[in-house]
Amino acid sequence: MDKFLRRKDSSSRTDDEEPSSSVTKNLKKVVKRKYDEDYIKYGFSWCGDETAPRPQCIICGDQLSNESMVPSKLKRHLYSSHPSCANKDKQYFKRSLEQNKKTEEIYEICRNSF
């Protein structure tokens, strides 16, 4: 029980002298995942910053977190949210991506003209 109690002794060190190793042990290193071109076969493109890209679903436009840029999580989204597109090939998703980009460009032109 004594090890849980903090007693102030004149011979003990102050709070400023405590080592910070316990603090650094608890911090986790944040991993920034990179986009791989093979993720298009799961129906995902990327958006955002190149240093920390975020996966974006080509079909519904959902943006997932950077930590979700793992094939298993991308597959899970595809199979659970879009089961009708789960068996589509890579070319289907590339065409959908190009169509989405063209639609976005037309939207930008219309928005800037007014």
Backbone as ProteinMPNN parsed JSONL, in Angstrom:
{"seq_chain_A": "MDKFLRRKDSSSRTDDEEPSSSVTKNLKKVVKRKYDEDYIKYGFSWCGDETAPRPQCIICGDQLSNESMVPSKLKRHLYSSHPSCANKDKQYFKRSLEQNKKTEEIYEICRNSF", "coords_chain_A": {"N_chain_A": [[0.824, -1.192, 0.0], [2.049, 1.167, 0.62], [3.505, 1.877, -1.601], [1.774, 3.164, -3.275], [1.199, 5.537, -2.136], [2.227, 8.884, -2.014], [4.767, 10.362, -0.483], [6.128, 13.25, 0.956], [9.365, 13.777, 1.259], [12.275, 15.259, 2.555], [14.608, 14.368, 1.502], [13.907, 13.201, -0.845], [13.423, 13.568, -4.403], [12.188, 16.424, -6.258], [9.135, 17.208, -8.112], [9.955, 18.293, -10.506], [12.287, 17.018, -11.085], [11.683, 14.477, -11.865], [11.983, 11.705, -14.027], [11.229, 11.833, -17.518], [10.701, 9.601, -18.917], [8.605, 7.831, -18.474], [6.473, 9.198, -19.509], [7.097, 9.389, -22.226], [7.05, 6.735, -22.936], [4.366, 6.054, -23.034], [3.348, 7.428, -25.202], [2.233, 6.982, -28.489], [3.594, 6.301, -31.676], [2.618, 8.106, -34.447], [1.445, 6.889, -37.427], [1.671, 7.741, -40.737], [-0.08, 6.818, -43.399], [0.483, 5.928, -46.793], [-0.956, 6.463, -50.054], [-1.687, 3.815, -52.226], [-1.583, 2.801, -55.585], [-2.943, 0.476, -56.156], [-5.174, 0.466, -54.594], [-7.32, 1.361, -55.957], [-8.707, -0.751, -56.966], [-10.308, -1.482, -54.916], [-12.13, 0.456, -54.935], [-11.344, 3.016, -54.152], [-10.0, 6.267, -54.071], [-7.796, 9.006, -53.429], [-7.711, 11.906, -51.287], [-6.955, 15.214, -50.133], [-3.988, 16.14, -48.321], [-0.716, 15.373, -49.615], [1.167, 14.366, -47.877], [-0.259, 13.213, -45.815], [-2.506, 11.512, -46.934], [-6.057, 10.97, -47.42], [-8.269, 8.258, -47.716], [-10.788, 8.128, -50.203], [-13.977, 7.145, -51.052], [-14.923, 6.119, -54.237], [-17.465, 5.64, -55.14], [-19.491, 6.503, -53.241], [-18.359, 8.753, -52.113], [-17.484, 9.019, -49.515], [-15.145, 9.955, -47.014], [-12.533, 8.428, -45.461], [-10.535, 7.906, -42.498], [-6.952, 8.469, -42.244], [-5.754, 6.308, -41.036], [-7.336, 4.27, -41.886], [-6.445, 3.486, -44.305], [-5.847, 0.838, -45.309], [-5.775, -2.271, -46.919], [-7.64, -4.22, -45.917], [-9.562, -2.738, -44.462], [-10.526, -1.053, -46.435], [-11.652, -2.902, -48.176], [-13.631, -3.875, -46.492], [-15.342, -1.659, -46.309], [-16.167, -1.5, -48.991], [-17.476, -4.01, -49.423], [-19.457, -3.955, -47.441], [-20.865, -1.518, -47.729], [-21.296, -1.194, -50.48], [-22.258, -3.647, -51.911], [-23.093, -4.437, -54.455], [-21.17, -3.494, -56.158], [-18.942, -4.871, -55.517], [-17.762, -6.918, -56.987], [-16.733, -5.737, -59.213], [-14.345, -4.763, -61.747], [-11.01, -3.294, -61.933], [-10.958, -1.395, -63.977], [-13.576, -0.456, -64.114], [-13.78, 1.112, -61.785], [-11.836, 3.018, -62.358], [-13.009, 4.312, -64.559], [-15.266, 5.359, -63.281], [-14.031, 7.12, -61.505], [-12.847, 8.971, -63.274], [-15.173, 9.998, -64.419], [-16.324, 11.199, -62.178], [-14.424, 13.202, -61.704], [-14.716, 14.771, -64.012], [-17.338, 15.654, -63.678], [-16.995, 17.158, -61.377], [-15.311, 19.178, -62.353], [-17.03, 20.46, -64.173], [-18.935, 21.387, -62.386], [-17.364, 23.218, -60.94], [-16.816, 25.107, -62.957], [-19.385, 26.075, -63.486], [-20.006, 27.142, -60.988], [-18.109, 29.164, -60.7], [-18.833, 30.861, -62.731], [-21.062, 32.287, -61.992]], "CA_chain_A": [[0.0, 0.0, 0.0], [2.92, 2.34, 0.704], [4.027, 2.28, -2.904], [0.785, 4.005, -3.932], [1.145, 6.82, -1.457], [3.361, 9.773, -2.266], [5.145, 11.084, 0.721], [7.114, 14.291, 0.718], [10.556, 13.698, 2.101], [13.261, 16.266, 2.18], [15.676, 13.714, 0.746], [13.418, 12.758, -2.156], [13.515, 14.589, -5.446], [10.959, 17.171, -6.509], [8.425, 16.812, -9.325], [10.7, 18.745, -11.674], [13.41, 16.126, -11.323], [11.223, 13.156, -12.267], [12.329, 11.413, -15.423], [10.09, 11.894, -18.43], [10.656, 8.362, -19.69], [7.283, 7.227, -18.359], [5.585, 9.929, -20.409], [7.425, 9.04, -23.602], [6.69, 5.343, -23.181], [2.942, 5.955, -23.29], [2.996, 8.051, -26.464], [2.356, 6.11, -29.645], [4.06, 6.958, -32.881], [1.546, 8.23, -35.417], [1.882, 6.419, -38.733], [0.975, 8.353, -41.865], [-0.114, 5.837, -44.473], [0.539, 6.47, -48.145], [-1.897, 5.875, -50.996], [-1.127, 2.893, -53.205], [-2.43, 2.784, -56.78], [-3.754, -0.74, -56.167], [-6.396, 0.673, -53.816], [-8.415, 1.673, -56.878], [-9.506, -1.962, -57.168], [-11.27, -1.53, -53.814], [-13.045, 1.569, -55.123], [-10.886, 4.174, -53.396], [-9.004, 7.217, -54.528], [-7.342, 9.739, -52.25], [-7.92, 13.349, -51.275], [-6.228, 15.859, -49.046], [-2.567, 16.432, -48.414], [0.087, 14.23, -50.052], [1.905, 13.802, -46.749], [-1.207, 12.395, -45.055], [-3.719, 11.415, -47.754], [-7.212, 10.285, -46.852], [-8.965, 7.492, -48.749], [-12.131, 8.602, -50.532], [-14.721, 6.162, -51.825], [-15.292, 6.638, -55.55], [-18.894, 5.449, -55.354], [-20.334, 7.342, -52.385], [-17.661, 9.979, -51.746], [-17.088, 9.037, -48.1], [-13.724, 10.082, -46.72], [-12.146, 7.693, -44.271], [-9.332, 8.441, -41.862], [-5.69, 7.988, -42.793], [-5.496, 4.999, -40.454], [-8.152, 3.293, -42.601], [-5.856, 3.211, -45.609], [-5.34, -0.521, -45.239], [-6.66, -3.027, -47.808], [-8.736, -4.904, -45.226], [-10.614, -1.778, -44.114], [-11.112, -0.582, -47.684], [-12.512, -3.997, -48.632], [-14.8, -3.937, -45.615], [-16.257, -0.599, -46.733], [-16.723, -1.861, -50.292], [-18.406, -5.129, -49.301], [-20.596, -3.656, -46.566], [-21.642, -0.376, -48.21], [-21.588, -1.295, -51.914], [-22.086, -5.052, -52.31], [-23.319, -4.613, -55.892], [-19.935, -3.114, -56.858], [-17.819, -5.605, -54.936], [-17.121, -7.787, -57.974], [-16.332, -4.947, -60.382], [-12.902, -4.767, -61.968], [-10.268, -2.047, -61.741], [-11.331, -0.455, -65.04], [-14.853, 0.15, -63.732], [-13.521, 2.162, -60.803], [-11.106, 4.091, -63.041], [-14.002, 5.079, -65.328], [-16.082, 6.113, -62.318], [-13.202, 8.207, -60.993], [-12.755, 9.979, -64.338], [-16.492, 10.623, -64.532], [-16.47, 12.077, -61.01], [-13.561, 14.369, -61.905], [-15.339, 15.616, -65.035], [-18.501, 16.278, -63.048], [-16.478, 18.17, -60.455], [-14.825, 20.296, -63.166], [-18.206, 21.177, -64.68], [-19.503, 22.076, -61.23], [-16.49, 24.369, -60.659], [-17.027, 26.103, -64.011], [-20.7, 26.691, -63.249], [-19.954, 27.906, -59.747], [-17.297, 30.359, -60.913], [-19.43, 31.754, -63.726], [-22.132, 33.097, -61.396]], "C_chain_A": [[0.865, 1.252, 0.0], [3.422, 2.784, -0.661], [3.038, 3.165, -3.673], [0.674, 5.389, -3.307], [2.39, 7.619, -1.783], [3.625, 10.562, -0.998], [6.211, 12.094, 0.361], [8.224, 14.159, 1.742], [11.523, 14.768, 1.637], [14.372, 15.649, 1.34], [15.212, 13.264, -0.642], [13.469, 13.909, -3.155], [12.156, 15.255, -5.664], [10.328, 16.684, -7.802], [9.179, 17.217, -10.583], [11.817, 17.781, -12.045], [12.982, 14.741, -11.787], [11.571, 12.906, -13.724], [11.077, 11.402, -16.3], [9.969, 10.631, -19.26], [9.292, 7.694, -19.599], [6.291, 7.92, -19.278], [5.849, 9.522, -21.848], [7.099, 7.591, -23.924], [5.23, 5.223, -23.592], [2.524, 6.574, -24.618], [3.217, 7.075, -27.607], [2.819, 6.924, -30.842], [2.922, 6.95, -33.899], [2.098, 7.848, -36.786], [1.028, 7.087, -39.8], [1.043, 7.373, -43.024], [-0.146, 6.541, -45.82], [-0.476, 5.754, -49.02], [-1.145, 4.985, -51.974], [-2.101, 2.821, -54.377], [-3.307, 1.532, -56.857], [-5.059, -0.582, -55.387], [-7.577, 1.036, -54.705], [-9.282, 0.434, -57.097], [-10.485, -2.199, -56.021], [-12.246, -0.362, -53.884], [-12.637, 2.826, -54.391], [-9.835, 4.968, -54.147], [-8.515, 7.929, -53.272], [-7.645, 11.221, -52.406], [-7.11, 13.921, -50.118], [-4.776, 16.073, -49.368], [-1.784, 15.188, -48.84], [0.875, 13.602, -48.909], [1.019, 12.912, -45.881], [-2.507, 12.286, -45.847], [-4.823, 10.657, -47.033], [-7.895, 9.508, -47.964], [-10.383, 8.011, -48.94], [-12.793, 7.572, -51.434], [-15.165, 6.799, -53.134], [-16.8, 6.603, -55.733], [-19.733, 6.425, -54.537], [-19.667, 8.636, -51.949], [-17.261, 10.071, -50.291], [-15.576, 9.15, -47.975], [-13.447, 9.364, -45.41], [-10.888, 8.308, -43.684], [-8.086, 7.843, -42.503], [-5.354, 6.599, -42.253], [-6.276, 3.899, -41.165], [-7.585, 2.94, -43.965], [-5.084, 1.888, -45.556], [-6.28, -1.358, -46.106], [-7.836, -3.7, -47.105], [-9.876, -3.952, -44.884], [-11.284, -1.212, -45.359], [-12.046, -1.641, -48.261], [-13.784, -4.061, -47.799], [-15.817, -2.877, -46.002], [-16.933, -0.98, -48.043], [-17.774, -2.954, -50.158], [-19.616, -4.806, -48.428], [-21.468, -2.53, -47.115], [-22.082, -0.503, -49.66], [-21.427, -2.739, -52.395], [-22.313, -5.285, -53.8], [-22.067, -4.287, -56.704], [-18.731, -3.922, -56.393], [-17.074, -6.453, -55.958], [-16.71, -7.047, -59.24], [-14.814, -4.954, -60.508], [-12.319, -3.366, -61.81], [-10.674, -0.984, -62.762], [-12.649, 0.249, -64.728], [-14.627, 1.32, -62.773], [-12.729, 3.314, -61.414], [-12.056, 4.956, -63.857], [-14.868, 5.928, -64.408], [-15.311, 7.304, -61.761], [-13.082, 9.324, -62.022], [-14.078, 10.716, -64.502], [-16.727, 11.583, -63.363], [-15.632, 13.339, -61.161], [-14.152, 15.318, -62.936], [-16.547, 16.348, -64.46], [-18.065, 17.391, -62.107], [-15.968, 19.393, -61.214], [-15.983, 21.126, -63.707], [-18.856, 21.97, -63.559], [-18.69, 23.324, -60.892], [-16.696, 25.476, -61.686], [-18.347, 26.824, -63.79], [-20.679, 27.569, -62.004], [-19.176, 29.205, -59.926], [-17.924, 31.334, -61.897], [-20.53, 32.631, -63.136], [-21.623, 33.993, -60.327]], "O_chain_A": [[0.473, 2.281, -0.55], [3.732, 3.961, -0.85], [3.429, 3.843, -4.623], [0.107, 6.302, -3.906], [3.491, 7.07, -1.821], [2.784, 11.327, -0.526], [7.096, 11.816, -0.449], [8.032, 14.402, 2.934], [11.566, 15.124, 0.46], [15.008, 16.346, 0.549], [16.036, 12.978, -1.511], [13.549, 15.077, -2.775], [11.115, 14.71, -5.296], [10.901, 15.855, -8.509], [9.058, 16.559, -11.617], [12.244, 17.738, -13.199], [13.838, 13.905, -12.077], [11.461, 13.805, -14.557], [10.0, 11.004, -15.856], [9.2, 10.6, -20.22], [8.861, 7.05, -20.556], [5.36, 7.284, -19.774], [4.906, 9.33, -22.614], [6.89, 7.257, -25.091], [4.891, 4.374, -24.417], [1.439, 6.27, -25.115], [4.257, 6.422, -27.687], [2.469, 8.095, -30.988], [2.337, 5.903, -34.176], [3.09, 8.412, -37.247], [-0.199, 7.002, -39.764], [2.119, 7.129, -43.569], [-0.73, 7.615, -45.962], [-0.819, 4.597, -48.777], [-0.091, 5.361, -52.486], [-3.315, 2.784, -54.174], [-4.318, 1.537, -57.56], [-5.956, -1.417, -55.511], [-8.72, 1.019, -54.249], [-10.472, 0.56, -57.383], [-11.392, -3.023, -56.139], [-13.091, -0.201, -53.003], [-13.496, 3.635, -54.039], [-8.92, 4.421, -54.764], [-8.801, 7.483, -52.161], [-7.813, 11.722, -53.518], [-6.646, 13.191, -49.242], [-4.382, 16.173, -50.529], [-2.147, 14.072, -48.47], [1.216, 12.42, -48.972], [1.507, 11.957, -45.276], [-3.506, 12.9, -45.476], [-4.569, 9.824, -46.163], [-8.085, 10.044, -49.055], [-11.09, 8.297, -47.974], [-12.233, 7.177, -52.456], [-15.72, 7.898, -53.137], [-17.355, 7.46, -56.42], [-20.599, 7.105, -55.089], [-20.348, 9.537, -51.46], [-16.745, 11.104, -49.863], [-14.825, 8.528, -48.727], [-14.054, 9.662, -44.381], [-10.249, 9.146, -44.321], [-8.158, 6.841, -43.213], [-4.73, 5.8, -42.952], [-5.923, 2.724, -41.063], [-8.194, 2.168, -44.705], [-3.867, 1.834, -45.732], [-7.493, -1.164, -46.03], [-8.933, -3.742, -47.662], [-11.043, -4.324, -45.005], [-12.481, -0.922, -45.342], [-13.114, -1.312, -48.778], [-14.876, -4.273, -48.327], [-17.017, -3.148, -46.025], [-18.143, -0.803, -48.191], [-18.859, -2.834, -50.727], [-20.699, -5.342, -48.662], [-22.691, -2.582, -46.98], [-23.13, 0.023, -50.036], [-20.546, -3.021, -53.208], [-21.775, -6.243, -54.357], [-21.926, -4.763, -57.83], [-17.612, -3.673, -56.84], [-15.873, -6.682, -55.81], [-16.373, -7.68, -60.241], [-14.092, -5.127, -59.526], [-13.038, -2.392, -61.584], [-10.726, 0.202, -62.435], [-12.814, 1.426, -65.047], [-15.217, 2.388, -62.936], [-12.927, 4.467, -61.032], [-11.939, 6.182, -63.858], [-15.169, 7.08, -64.719], [-15.881, 8.378, -61.568], [-13.204, 10.499, -61.676], [-14.093, 11.93, -64.702], [-17.276, 12.668, -63.555], [-16.075, 14.426, -60.791], [-14.1, 16.535, -62.761], [-16.748, 17.532, -64.732], [-18.697, 18.446, -62.051], [-16.168, 20.524, -60.77], [-15.925, 22.355, -63.699], [-19.283, 23.106, -63.767], [-19.262, 24.372, -60.592], [-16.746, 26.652, -61.328], [-18.415, 28.049, -63.897], [-21.288, 28.639, -61.992], [-19.547, 30.234, -59.362], [-17.582, 32.517, -61.896], [-20.892, 33.638, -63.744], [-22.396, 34.739, -59.726]]}, "name": "protein", "num_of_chains": 1, "seq": "MDKFLRRKDSSSRTDDEEPSSSVTKNLKKVVKRKYDEDYIKYGFSWCGDETAPRPQCIICGDQLSNESMVPSKLKRHLYSSHPSCANKDKQYFKRSLEQNKKTEEIYEICRNSF"}
